[in-house]
Amino acid sequence: MREDLRRIGIIDIGSNSIRLVIYDTTPAGGYKIIKECKYSARLSEKITKEGRLEQKDMDTVVPVLRQFKQICDEFGVEQIRAGATAAIRNAANSAEIISYLSEASSVRIEVVSGHQEAYFGFLGVINAFDVQDGFVIDIGGGSTEITLFRGRRHQHSISFPFGAVNTNLMFSQSGNWNAEQIRKLQLYVTGRLVEHDWLTTGTGLPLYGLGGTLRSLGKLDQKSRDYSLPNSHGYVLEGETIERFMEVLPATPYEKRKDLDGLSKSRADIIVSGLIIFHTVYHYIGASQALISGEGLREGMLHDLLNPEQPVRDSALEYSLDTIIRFDIRTSKRHLEHIHKLARSLLGAFGPEGDRAEQEKLIYVAVMLHRTGSNINYYQSKRHTHYWLMNSPIRGLTHRQLILSAFIASYSTKSRKQKLSQIHKDILLASDEEWVHKLGTLVQLSIALDSTEIGVVSGLKARLHNHTLDLELQGGAVLIGLEDIENALKAFRNAWSVKVKLGYPSSG
């Protein structure tokens, strides 16, 4: 492992499952997952009527934690943070369980309070989306947390002692539902929501969803739509989709639900109870739409551990790009920033058309990540860059912006002969095709102008008049990479429908 990295293990002892995630972390708080393990424990099902977790059930957890500890030792983990959520937190013998498991497994376990669980979920979400205001919902096996944030700051949160597992036991018949059972669970949830006035103060805000229920709903919807970008994080569930799920899933018998494409068999029984909770909250708070977050409690625990004083980043995109560059790109940030400066100067010569702020964002992402593919094969780097970006952990972009960034970053002279948007026509706009070619050629020209990576072209002046772009390069004499510049210029002229008068710096 690199000397500048610190390896941390996060163990999440949830009501439904126990997970270990191992992260490599940077001094700046960036992280990369290098290992994940999961054990389905269903602890909330093992809580007795008296609210206890008995010795025999505790003993089933100990070997799991011991094995997680062994995995951490094998991976050279420096620090383990283990947190127990609702099932253990709400048990009558909670202190006894924590003490016994910690001692028997040699892993120090902390009880994550309801407020902490909501806060950690918020930290996971806020550092993975560039959003100012919204709600977060985390539907676990034994609890549901809801948080309101404004201006990227935590405002209110509440933890309710109901989740997908325990409400399935309380209200359904072995995972099967009728209209009366659905109504009873809806009334039960609403009865708790009305106790908190702040839940009705954010009508029209987006709702960010954590947990297996939301991920499963997203996968089901993607499968049914044949969605062309099967990423969970950032996937949008519109109101009509949520209503369709409410019509279909509860009415589908548990045995048939197990065969649904996109739904794991282990979640087929509890998906309906989770959906009813989600649907009820969605309507009660008056959400505009729901978005799925791939980051939540565990990432929040990590953010809190790495930077407890300032765990919220100002920009999820900047934080994400800095982390990717630190881990995955063997290029200096200074070189990438120089290309970006050239690209902005080029774009500035053209009058505003379309969404300029978004165009600038796409150019920035494409420039910063255009070298990722060279880690796999330098000579086929563009093909690999496209694949990498389409499957990368870039945060702060919509699915559409992610696809556009991938096309722009990997643009080549062959690209202009293709209709690039066709494969993702379910996500992209009709106007996006033209902008892929325009911004793709602009980025490639900017890269060509510093192909030596030593800053020979220190800057440029660009002025557009009568469909002619006067392009005056500044700096030293360009000796190497002239062919790259000429090829990039040809594609650029075609995409932007301009003539280009190029002035090189004199060699004298």
C-alpha positions in Angstrom: 0.0 0.0 0.0 1.2 3.5 -0.7 2.7 5.3 2.2 0.4 8.3 1.9 -2.7 6.2 2.4 -4.4 5.0 5.6 -6.5 1.8 5.5 -9.7 1.8 7.6 -12.4 -0.8 8.2 -16.0 0.2 8.9 -18.3 -2.5 10.3 -22.1 -1.8 10.2 -24.1 -4.2 12.4 -27.5 -3.5 11.0 -31.0 -5.0 11.7 -31.0 -6.9 8.4 -27.3 -7.5 7.6 -23.8 -7.0 8.9 -21.3 -5.5 6.5 -17.6 -4.8 6.5 -16.2 -2.2 4.1 -12.4 -1.6 3.9 -11.4 1.8 2.5 -8.0 3.3 1.5 -8.1 6.9 2.6 -6.0 10.0 1.7 -4.8 12.7 4.1 -7.4 15.0 2.4 -10.2 12.7 3.4 -10.7 11.0 0.0 -11.4 7.3 0.0 -11.7 4.2 -2.2 -13.4 0.9 -1.4 -11.0 -2.0 -1.7 -13.1 -4.8 -0.1 -16.7 -5.4 1.0 -18.2 -8.4 2.8 -21.8 -9.0 3.8 -23.6 -11.4 6.2 -27.4 -11.6 6.3 -28.2 -11.7 10.0 -31.8 -10.5 10.2 -31.2 -9.5 13.8 -34.5 -7.7 14.2 -36.3 -11.0 13.5 -34.4 -12.6 16.4 -35.5 -10.0 19.0 -37.9 -11.7 21.5 -41.3 -10.4 22.6 -39.5 -9.1 25.7 -37.2 -7.1 23.5 -34.1 -9.1 24.1 -31.4 -10.7 21.9 -30.7 -14.1 23.6 -27.3 -15.6 24.1 -27.7 -18.2 21.4 -28.4 -15.5 18.8 -25.5 -13.4 20.0 -23.3 -16.4 19.5 -24.2 -16.5 15.8 -22.8 -13.0 15.4 -19.5 -13.6 17.1 -17.9 -15.8 14.4 -18.9 -13.3 11.8 -17.2 -10.4 13.6 -14.1 -12.6 14.3 -13.9 -13.4 10.6 -14.3 -9.7 9.7 -11.4 -8.9 12.1 -9.3 -11.6 10.4 -10.0 -10.0 7.0 -9.0 -6.6 8.4 -5.8 -8.0 9.7 -5.0 -9.7 6.4 -5.6 -6.4 4.6 -3.5 -4.4 7.0 -6.3 -2.3 8.3 -5.0 0.3 10.8 -8.3 1.2 12.4 -11.7 -0.5 12.7 -14.8 1.4 13.5 -17.8 -0.8 14.3 -21.3 0.5 14.9 -24.5 -1.3 15.9 -27.8 0.3 14.8 -31.5 -0.3 15.5 -31.8 -4.0 16.3 -29.2 -3.8 19.1 -29.8 -0.2 20.0 -33.4 -0.8 20.8 -33.0 -4.2 22.5 -33.8 -4.3 26.2 -30.4 -5.9 26.9 -28.4 -3.6 24.5 -25.5 -2.9 26.9 -25.1 -6.6 27.6 -25.1 -7.4 23.8 -22.4 -4.8 23.1 -20.2 -5.9 26.0 -20.5 -9.5 25.0 -19.9 -9.1 21.3 -17.0 -6.7 21.8 -15.2 -9.0 24.2 -15.9 -12.2 22.3 -14.8 -10.8 18.9 -12.0 -8.5 20.0 -13.7 -5.7 18.0 -14.7 -2.6 20.0 -18.4 -1.9 19.1 -20.2 1.4 19.6 -24.0 1.8 19.7 -25.0 4.2 17.0 -27.9 6.3 18.4 -30.9 7.1 16.2 -29.7 10.7 15.9 -26.2 9.6 14.9 -27.5 7.1 12.4 -29.5 9.9 10.7 -26.5 12.2 10.8 -24.1 9.6 9.3 -26.6 8.9 6.5 -26.8 12.7 5.8 -23.0 12.9 5.6 -22.9 10.1 3.1 -25.5 11.7 0.9 -24.4 15.4 1.1 -20.8 14.4 0.1 -22.1 12.4 -2.8 -24.5 15.0 -4.4 -24.2 18.7 -5.2 -27.5 19.7 -3.7 -28.3 22.6 -1.3 -31.7 21.5 0.2 -33.5 18.2 0.6 -34.6 15.3 2.7 -32.8 12.0 3.4 -34.6 8.8 4.2 -32.7 5.6 5.4 -35.0 2.6 5.6 -33.2 -0.1 7.5 -34.4 -3.4 8.8 -35.4 -2.1 12.3 -35.5 1.7 12.0 -36.2 4.5 9.5 -34.3 7.8 9.7 -35.4 11.0 8.1 -33.3 14.2 7.9 -33.9 17.7 6.5 -30.9 19.7 5.3 -30.7 23.3 4.1 -27.8 25.0 2.5 -25.8 21.7 2.7 -26.2 21.8 6.5 -28.0 19.4 8.8 -31.3 20.9 10.2 -33.5 18.2 11.7 -33.5 14.5 12.0 -35.6 11.8 13.6 -35.1 8.0 14.0 -38.3 5.9 14.0 -38.2 2.3 15.5 -39.8 0.8 12.4 -38.1 -0.7 9.3 -38.6 -3.1 6.5 -37.9 -6.3 8.6 -39.9 -5.6 11.8 -42.9 -4.1 10.0 -43.0 -7.0 7.7 -43.3 -9.3 10.8 -45.9 -7.0 12.4 -48.2 -6.3 9.5 -47.9 -8.9 6.7 -48.7 -12.6 6.4 -45.2 -14.1 5.7 -44.5 -11.4 3.1 -48.0 -11.4 1.6 -50.2 -8.3 1.8 -53.8 -7.3 1.5 -55.4 -3.9 1.3 -56.2 -3.8 5.0 -52.7 -4.7 6.1 -51.3 -2.0 3.8 -53.7 0.6 5.2 -52.7 -0.4 8.8 -49.0 0.1 8.1 -49.6 3.4 6.4 -51.6 4.6 9.4 -49.0 3.4 11.8 -46.2 5.3 9.9 -48.3 8.4 9.5 -49.2 8.3 13.2 -45.5 8.8 14.0 -44.8 11.3 11.3 -47.4 13.8 12.5 -45.5 14.2 15.8 -42.8 16.2 14.0 -43.8 19.6 12.5 -40.6 20.1 10.5 -41.4 17.2 8.2 -44.0 19.4 6.5 -41.7 22.4 6.0 -39.9 21.2 2.9 -42.7 20.6 0.4 -41.2 20.3 -3.2 -37.7 19.3 -2.1 -36.0 16.1 -3.4 -35.8 13.0 -1.2 -32.5 11.1 -1.2 -33.0 7.4 -0.3 -30.6 5.0 1.4 -30.7 1.3 2.1 -31.7 -1.9 0.3 -35.3 -1.0 -0.2 -34.5 2.0 -2.4 -31.6 0.3 -4.2 -34.0 -2.6 -5.0 -36.7 -0.4 -6.3 -34.2 1.4 -8.5 -32.9 -1.9 -10.0 -36.4 -3.1 -10.6 -37.3 0.1 -12.4 -34.1 0.1 -14.5 -34.8 -3.5 -15.6 -38.4 -2.8 -16.6 -37.3 0.3 -18.6 -34.2 -1.4 -20.1 -32.3 1.6 -18.7 -29.0 2.1 -20.6 -26.9 3.2 -17.6 -27.4 0.6 -14.8 -25.9 2.8 -12.1 -27.8 2.9 -8.8 -26.3 6.1 -7.4 -28.1 9.1 -8.7 -31.0 7.2 -10.3 -34.2 9.1 -10.2 -37.5 7.6 -9.1 -40.4 9.8 -10.3 -43.7 10.0 -8.5 -45.5 7.9 -11.1 -43.0 5.2 -10.8 -43.4 5.0 -7.1 -47.2 4.8 -7.5 -46.8 2.0 -10.1 -44.7 0.0 -7.5 -47.4 0.5 -4.9 -50.0 -1.0 -7.3 -47.9 -3.9 -8.4 -45.6 -5.1 -5.7 -48.0 -5.6 -2.7 -50.4 -7.4 -5.1 -47.7 -9.8 -6.3 -47.5 -12.9 -4.1 -44.3 -13.4 -2.2 -43.4 -16.6 -4.2 -43.7 -14.8 -7.5 -41.9 -11.7 -6.1 -38.8 -13.9 -5.6 -38.5 -14.3 -9.4 -38.7 -10.6 -10.3 -35.8 -9.5 -12.4 -33.7 -7.1 -10.4 -34.9 -8.2 -7.0 -32.7 -10.4 -4.8 -34.5 -13.4 -3.3 -33.3 -12.4 0.2 -35.3 -9.1 -0.1 -38.5 -10.4 -1.8 -40.4 -10.7 1.5 -39.4 -7.3 3.0 -39.5 -5.1 -0.2 -43.2 -4.4 0.2 -43.0 -3.2 3.9 -40.0 -1.0 2.9 -42.0 0.4 -0.1 -45.0 1.2 2.0 -42.9 3.1 4.5 -41.1 5.0 1.7 -44.4 5.7 -0.2 -46.0 7.1 3.0 -43.1 9.3 3.8 -42.7 10.5 0.2 -46.3 11.8 0.1 -46.3 13.1 3.7 -43.3 15.4 3.2 -44.5 16.4 -0.3 -41.3 15.4 -2.1 -40.7 16.4 -5.7 -38.8 13.3 -6.7 -36.7 10.6 -5.1 -33.0 9.9 -5.9 -31.1 6.8 -4.8 -27.8 7.4 -3.0 -25.1 4.7 -3.2 -23.4 6.2 -0.2 -24.9 6.4 3.3 -24.3 5.2 6.9 -20.9 3.6 6.4 -19.5 6.4 4.3 -20.9 8.9 6.9 -19.2 7.0 9.7 -15.9 7.3 7.7 -16.4 11.0 7.0 -17.0 11.6 10.7 -13.9 9.6 11.6 -11.6 11.2 9.1 -12.7 14.8 9.6 -15.1 15.3 12.5 -14.7 19.1 12.6 -15.6 19.7 8.9 -17.1 16.5 7.5 -19.3 18.3 4.9 -17.6 19.2 1.6 -18.6 22.4 -0.3 -18.7 20.5 -3.6 -19.3 16.8 -4.0 -17.9 17.0 -7.6 -14.6 18.7 -6.6 -14.1 16.3 -3.7 -14.8 13.4 -6.0 -12.5 14.5 -8.8 -9.7 15.3 -6.3 -10.0 11.8 -4.9 -10.0 10.1 -8.3 -7.0 12.1 -9.4 -5.2 11.2 -6.2 -5.9 7.5 -6.6 -6.1 6.8 -10.3 -4.4 9.3 -12.6 -0.6 9.5 -13.0 -0.7 13.1 -14.1 0.1 16.3 -12.3 -2.9 18.4 -11.3 -1.0 21.5 -12.6 -1.0 20.0 -16.1 -4.7 19.3 -16.0 -5.5 22.8 -14.7 -3.4 24.3 -17.5 -5.4 22.4 -20.1 -8.6 23.5 -18.4 -7.4 27.1 -18.6 -6.9 26.8 -22.4 -10.3 25.1 -22.8 -12.1 27.9 -21.0 -10.3 30.5 -23.2 -11.5 28.7 -26.3 -15.1 28.4 -25.0 -15.1 32.1 -24.0 -14.7 33.1 -27.7 -18.1 31.8 -28.5 -21.3 33.6 -27.4 -23.5 31.9 -24.8 -25.7 29.2 -26.4 -27.5 26.5 -24.4 -26.6 25.9 -20.7 -23.2 27.6 -20.4 -22.7 26.6 -16.7 -23.3 23.0 -17.6 -21.0 23.2 -20.6 -18.2 24.5 -18.4 -18.8 21.7 -15.9 -18.7 19.0 -18.6 -15.5 20.5 -20.0 -13.9 20.6 -16.5 -14.8 16.9 -15.7 -13.6 15.8 -19.2 -10.3 17.6 -18.9 -9.6 16.4 -15.3 -10.3 12.7 -16.2 -9.3 12.4 -19.8 -6.1 10.5 -18.8 -7.7 7.7 -16.7 -7.7 5.2 -19.6 -3.9 5.4 -20.0 -3.6 3.5 -16.7 -4.8 0.4 -18.6 -3.3 1.0 -22.1 -1.6 4.2 -23.2 -2.2 3.5 -26.9 -5.9 2.7 -26.4 -6.5 5.2 -23.6 -9.6 6.8 -25.1 -11.6 3.6 -25.3 -10.6 2.8 -21.7 -11.3 6.4 -20.5 -14.9 6.1 -21.9 -15.5 2.8 -20.1 -13.9 4.1 -16.9 -16.0 7.2 -16.7 -19.2 5.4 -17.4 -18.5 3.1 -14.5 -16.7 5.5 -12.2 -17.5 6.8 -8.7 -17.9 10.4 -9.9 -20.2 12.3 -7.6 -22.1 15.5 -8.2 -23.2 14.7 -11.7 -26.5 13.5 -13.0 -26.6 10.3 -15.1 -27.0 12.4 -18.2 -24.0 14.6 -17.3 -21.9 11.5 -16.5 -22.6 10.0 -20.0 -21.8 13.3 -21.7 -18.5 13.7 -19.7 -17.5 10.2 -20.8 -18.1 11.0 -24.5 -16.3 14.4 -24.3 -13.3 13.0 -22.4 -12.8 10.1 -24.8 -13.6 12.1 -28.0 -11.4 11.2 -31.1 -11.4 12.0 -34.8 -13.5 8.9 -35.4 -16.2 10.1 -33.0 -17.4 12.8 -35.4 -18.5 10.2 -37.9 -20.7 8.5 -35.3 -24.1 9.3 -33.8 -22.8 8.9 -30.2 -26.1 9.7 -28.4 -28.0 6.7 -30.0 -27.0 4.1 -27.4 -28.3 6.4 -24.5 -31.2 8.0 -26.2 -33.4 7.1 -23.2 -31.3 9.5 -21.1 -29.8 12.1 -23.4 -31.6 15.1 -24.9 -31.9 15.6 -28.7 -29.6 18.6 -28.5 -26.8 16.7 -26.7 -25.4 15.1 -29.8 -24.3 18.5 -31.2 -22.7 19.5 -27.9 -20.8 16.2 -27.5 -19.1 17.0 -30.8 -18.5 20.7 -30.0 -17.2 20.2 -26.5 -15.4 17.0 -27.4 -13.4 18.7 -30.2 -12.7 21.8 -27.9 -11.3 19.6 -25.2 -9.2 17.6 -27.6 -7.8 20.8 -29.1 -6.9 22.0 -25.6 -5.2 18.7 -24.8 -3.2 18.9 -28.1 -2.0 22.4 -27.3 -0.2 21.0 -24.3 0.6 17.5 -25.6 4.1 17.8 -24.3 2.8 18.5 -20.8 5.5 21.1 -20.2 3.4 24.2 -20.9 5.1 25.4 -24.1 1.8 27.1 -25.0 1.3 29.2 -21.9 -2.1 30.6 -23.0 -4.1 31.7 -25.9 -6.2 34.6 -27.2 -9.3 33.7 -29.2 -11.6 36.1 -31.0 -14.6 35.2 -33.2 -15.8 37.4 -36.1 -17.7 36.5 -39.2 -17.4 32.7 -38.5 -13.7 33.0 -38.3 -11.8 32.3 -35.1 -8.5 34.1 -34.7 -6.5 31.9 -32.4 -3.2 33.4 -31.2 -1.1 31.0 -29.1 1.2 32.5 -26.4 4.4 31.1 -25.0 7.4 29.5 -26.6 7.9 27.9 -30.0 5.8 24.8 -30.6 8.2 22.1 -32.0 6.6 18.9 -30.9 2.9 17.9 -31.3 2.2 20.1 -34.4 0.5 17.2 -36.1 -1.8 16.6 -33.0 -2.8 20.3 -33.1 -3.6 20.2 -36.9 -5.7 17.0 -36.5 -7.6 18.5 -33.5 -8.1 21.8 -35.4 -9.7 20.0 -38.3 -12.3 18.2 -36.1 -12.9 21.5 -34.2 -13.6 23.5 -37.3 -16.1 21.0 -38.5 -17.9 20.8 -35.2 -18.1 24.5 -34.6 -18.6 25.5 -38.3 -15.8 28.1 -38.2 -12.7 28.9 -40.1 -9.6 29.1 -37.8 -6.7 31.5 -38.3 -3.9 30.0 -36.1 -1.0 32.2 -35.0 2.0 30.4 -33.4 4.4 32.1 -31.2 7.6 33.1 -33.0 10.6 30.9 -32.4 12.7 34.0 -31.9 
